[in-house]
Amino acid sequence: MKKNLIIIVLSFLMVACNKPAGELTGVGKNKKFFEAQPYGMVFVKRGSFMMGANDQSAIGAYTDKSINVTVDAFWMDETEITNDKYKQFVNYVRDSIALRMLVMAGKDEYRLKFKNQTDDATPETARLDWKTKTPWNSKDEDVRNILESLYYKDNNALGFKKQVDPGKLQYKYEWINYDQAALPQNRYNVNTGAYFKNAEARIDTSYVENGVIINKTIKRKLLSRKDLISTRIVNVYPDTIMWLRDFQYSYNDPKMRMYFSAPGYSKYPVVGVTWEQAQAFCQWRTQFFNSSNAIGGQDYRLPTEAEWEYAARGGRKLALYPWGGNYVRDNKGCYLANFKPMRGSYSDDNGTTTMEVSKFPPNDFGLFDMAGNVAEWTSSAYNESSSTLVSDMNPSFQYNAKNDDPDVLKRKVVKGGSWKDIAYYLQCGVKTYEYQDESRPYIGFRCVRSYNGE
């Protein structure tokens, strides 16, 4: 009996494991997929909430009405991007420029070598060998002379003995203009396998001329998908002068000189970063992740206004502040965020300007500093009446402002309030804006990544 039972079980397994010949079974292995948690990120589950201001507008505006929306799940950085993390991006750009200069000077040991195949790429396009260490302290005089042009000439002005010139840290990246592809006249004709005759894309292009970045908007006849690609070159080093420029008649020189570079500020949120620099960081972070993992993930990006607000509420549909209550103090009288509590009393919340990240308790999603410390860039374009235009499923009001567009079209939504703001701007539903090419000592950012699955 036992022998017969074993035979029956084995027969059942053999039948179950054999796919029927000639039938549609799919190409996958039908295994359930679980996405690994990205380092330093928390999972924000999908859900619905009331998007928009919960309180009366401070300026008496009536255009921003609340709407009920649904947001898909995504990953989000648990804190703002810190100086230390942004410095990894800056160092990558610095080292890539240095290695490229060495390859272009004929130093082939810094060029990636391929097995059993020839590399026909020019020095300008050849792949770099990142396993070789950048020879900043090389004893080779030729190498030192090549790299010397990257160093800043007046080091005393920045408080360093020797530093790479920030103006030469330029990062080039590309993206597809889906907004141009979505235009009715730019539809792809699936019947002919080509675009229509009048298809034309308006894209951005960047190049360097005499050390200066030139940005232009051009019109390109749309023949293939590559004609939808825009190029941007960005100086990645944060603006350190903004402490003086934005707050005159105050002694902020120490902050200006050392905020980004000094180790004591490594866990502070990076500031002085434009929206365009934040976009470049997201593009680099995606490239950095995909180059080290066999299975690439969704792109890192800035959150939409809806994603940011939903994450800030921590699963509480009508939360006024990220901690869920209607007050900025706890039951012991302690402030719950870094902001401007009273007139000039910046230090009453234990911080004067920026503070180290995660000094206050997280919200219910496990996200720190969703109110105060620094306000944060989003990917959304700013419009007072956007809530009347967007969808109720993953709402997003986007506009990819071109170089020659007027400034009013370059406004991006900023959320969360900062160390210099009153409590009103800390509310989850309140939004303001800044121009995408401006940098401020009170605006930082964090990244999100869409979730692969339900």
N, C-alpha and C positions, 0 to 999 in steps of 0.2 A: 504493500500500500504506500509506504513511504517512498519507494523507488518510483512508483507511478506518479506520485505528487511532484517529485523533482522533475520528471520528464515533462509533465504538463506545464509547470512554471517555466522551464527553459524554452519550451515550444512557444509559449505566450510571449516571452521576451524577444525571441527571434522574429516573430511576426510583427511585434510592435516596433522593433528597431529597423525593419526593412521598409524603405519608402516605396510606395507603389510606382512601378515603372510607367513612364509616359504621362504621369499626372502632375499637376501644378502643385509644387511643394515649397517654392521659394528658395532663395539662395542662402539664407541665413541658417544658423545652427539652432534657432528657436530657443536660445538661452536668454533668460531675463537679464537685462543690462542695468547695472547700478553705477552711476557716475561717482567717481571718487571726489571727496570734498576738497576743493582748492585750498591751498595753504593760506591761513589768515583770513578766510572768508566764512560767513555763516549762511545757512540756508534760510531763505525767506519763502515760506510756503504760499501757494496761490490763495487768493481770496477776494472778497468784495469789500468796499468801503465807500464812505461819502468823501469825495475829493473836493477840496476847496476850503475857503476860510470858514471857521466855526464862530468867529467873532466879528464884530463890526469893524470895518476898515478904518485904520488910523487917519486916513486922508478923506474919508467919506465917499469912497468909490462904490458903485453899485453894479459894476460890470462882471465881477468875478463871482458867479453863483455856484453853489455846491451841486454836484451831480453824483449819482450812484454808479460806480464803475467796478470792473473786475480786472485783476492783474494776474498774469501767469507767474509761476514760481521762478526764482532766480537766486543766484549767489551774490553776496555783497560783502565788501571789505568790512571787517568789524570795527575798524577805526579809519580816520582819514589817512591818506598817504603821508608818511612822515618824511622828514628831511633825510633820514637814513635810507629809506626805500627809494626815494626819488634820486638820491645820490648814486644808487646802483645804475640807474638809467644814464645819468650824466657820465659816470665812469665808463659805461659801455660805449657811449658816443666818443668819448676821449680816446679810448683804446682802439676803437675801430678806425678812427682817423689816423692815429699814429701808425697802426699796422699797414693801412693803405698807403701811407707816405713811404714806408719802408719797401713795400712791394713795388711801388712805382719807381723807386730808386734802384731797383734791381736786386733787392735782398729777398731772393726766392725762398729762403728758409721760413719766411712768415706767410708763405702762400700754401694753401691746402693742396696736398698731393693726392692724386687718385691712383688706385691700383689697377693695372691692366688696361688703362685708357689714357689718352692724351688730353690735356687741358688746353683748349684753343682760345680761352678767354684772354682778353687784354688785361694789362695790369689794373686798369680802371674798373674792370668788371670781374676780375678773378676772385674766387672765394678765399677768405682769410682763414688761417689756421689758428683757431682760438686756444689750442692746446699749448701754443708757445706763449710764454709770458712776455708782456710788453716791456722792452728793455729801457725803462726810464733811467736807470742808473748804469747803463752800459759803459764799459771802458773803451769800447770801439769809438774812435774819434769821428768816423763817418756817420755812425748811428747817432751820436750826440748832436752832430751838426744838423742832421735831418730833422730831429725832434725839437731842436732849439727854437725853431720858428713858431712852435705852438705855445711857447711860454709867454706869459704876460710881461711886458717890459717894465712897468712901474709897479713892482710888487708891494712897495711900502704903502701905496694908496689903499690896498686891500687888506693889509695887515698880515701878509704872508712873506715868507722868505723866497718861495718859488712856487708859482702856480700857473697852470695852463690858462691862456687867455680865454675868458668866457665867450667872447665874441666869435671865436673860431669853432665852438662846439655846436656844429650844425648837423641836424638829423633830417634825412630825406625819407619820406614815406608816400605811399600811394593809396588811393581808395577808389571804389566804383561809385559813380554818381547815379544811384538808383532813382533819384528824383528826376533826372533827365530821361532815364529809360522809361519812366512811368508816364511821360507826356504822351497825349494821344497821337501826335504826329510822329512820335518815335517808336511806335509799335513795331514789333518784329513779326513779319509775315510768315507764319509757319507753312503756308502753302507753297511759297516760292523759296523759302530758306534764306530770305534777305530782308533788309530794312526797306521801308518805302523811300521813294526818290527824294522827298523833301525832308528826310530825317536829318536833324542837325543837333549836336550836343554842345551845351555851353559849359565848358570845364575850366578849371584852374591849372596853371602851370607855374613852376618856380625854377629859377636858375640863379647862379651866383656870378656877378660881374664886378671885378675889381674888389672882391671881398665883401660886396654888399648883396643881400638877397633881394632879387627882383621877383615880385609876384604879379602875374597878369591873368586876365580872364580872356579866353579865346573861344571862337566858335569852330567846331570841327565837324565835318561831314561824317555822318554815322554809317560806317560800312560793316563794322564788326564790334564785338563787345569791348575790345581793347580801346576803342575810340571813346568809351565812357569813363576812362581812367583819368583822374586828376592827380597832380603831383604837388606836394608841399614840402618846402624846406623850412625848418624851424630852428631858431637858436634855443637850445634847451635849458640854458643856465637861468635860474630864477632872477627876477629883478630885485636887487638888494637896495636900490636907492628909494624905493617906494615908501619906506618908513619916513624918510625926510620929506618927500614930495607930498604925501597925503596928510602928514601931521606936522605942519610948520609951527614955528614958535614953541617947539618942544625939543628936549635933548634926547633924541633917539639914535644918535650916532653909534653907540655900542651895538644896538640891534642891527642897524644897517650893515655894519662891518662884519659881524661874525655869526648872524643868525643861522645861515645855511651851512656854514663850514665848521663851526665850533662843535666838538663832540658833546658838549653840555646840552646842545639843542637837538641832538640826533633823534630823540623820541617826540619832538614837537611836530605839529603838522606843517608841511611845506606850504609856504605862501609866496606871493610874488610870481605866481604861475598863471599865465593866460589860459583861456579856454582852448586855444589852439595848441599850447604846450601840453595841456592835459590830454587832448586828443592824440598827440604824438606819443605820449607816455603809454596810453592804452594800446596803440598800434604796436609799439615796441614790446610791451608785455605779452601780447598775443603771439608775436613772432618768437619771443624768448621761450614761452611755454611750448609752442608747437615744435620748436627745434630740438627739444629735450624729451619729447614724449611721442611714442609710436602712434597713439591715437590722439589726434588734435581735438581741442575743445572748442566751444563757442568763443567768439571774439570777446576780449575784455573791452569794455566801453564805459562811457559815462551813463549814469542812470537817467531815464526819462523823469520828467517832473512827477508823473503818477507813481512810478516805481519808488522814487525817493520818498514821497509823502506816505505811501503805503508802508514802507519799511520803517519810517519814523514813528508811525502810530503804533507799531509793535503788535498788530492784530486787534487793536481797539478801534472800532469803526469811527467813533466820534471823539477820540482823544484830543484834548486841546494841546497838550505837550507830550513829548515822547514817553514820559514817566506815567502818563495816564491821568494825573490829577489836574486841577484847575489853578494850582498855585505854584510858584517857583521856589518855595521852601518846603522842607519836610516837616514832620511833627515836632522836631527838635529845634526848628528855626534855622536850619542850615540850608544854604542855597544848593540847588540841584543841577546847576550848569554854570559855565564861565561866561558871564555877560556883564553889562553895565547896570548894577542894581540901583544905584542912586546917583545923584549929580557928582561926578568926579570920584566916586567911591569904587573904583575898579577892583581894589584888592579885597573887598568884603566877601567875595566868593573864593578867596585863596589864590586868585590869579590877577595879574595886572593886564598884560596883553594876552598872548597865547600861553597855553599850558601844555604839559605833556599829555598825550592822548590817554584815554581810559582812566582818568582820575576821578570820574564820577560814575555811579552805577549804570549798567547798560539797561536798555529797554527790554521788553518781553521777548523780542527776537534775538537778543544778545548783542545788539549794536550799540557802540559807545559814541557819545558826543554827537548825537543827532540833533541836538540843540546847543547853540553856543560854541565856544572856542573859536572855530572859524566857520563861516558860511561856506557852502559847497556848490560847485558848478554842476549843472545838469546838462543833458544833451538837447533839451527842449528850447525852442525859440520862444521869446517873450511876446505875448499879446494879451492885453487886458481882458479880451473877450474870448480867449481860446476855449474856455469850457463850453461855449455854445457851438464849437466847430468839431470837437474831437469825438471819436467813437467811444462807446461805453465798454468796449473790450480792449484792454491794453491801450488806453488813450495816449496819444503822442502828437504834439504839434511841432513838427520839424521844418526847418528851412535851412538849406545848405547855402549860406550867404557867400556869394562870389566876391572876388577882390574889388570889383568895381561897383558893387552894390552900395547904396546909401547906408549911413551908420545905423539908421533906425531898424534896418533889417539884420543887423549884426548883434542885436541884443539877445542874450541867453538868460534863462531862468536861473536864479540863485536862491538856494533854500537853507534854512536852519538858523540864521542869525549868527552873530559872532561876539567876540570879547568886547567890542565897542558898541554893541546894539542894546537897546532897551528890551524888556521882556516880550513886547508885542511881536518882535521879529523872530522869537524863538518858537512861536506856535507852528504846529505841523502844517497847517493849511495856508500860511502866509508865504507869499513869494515876492521877490524883487528881481532886479536884473542888473547885469553889467555887460559891457561890450566885449565881444569875444577876443579882441586884441588888446585888452587892458589888463593890467595886473594890479592887485591890491594886497596890502599886508593883513587883510582879514578874510581872504577868500582862498580856500583850498579845494580838495576834491577827494573822492573815493571811487573805486571802480565796481562795476557789476559784471556778471556773466550769466547769460541765459542758461536755464537748466535743460539738459537733454533728456526729456521724458515727462511723464505725468507727475 
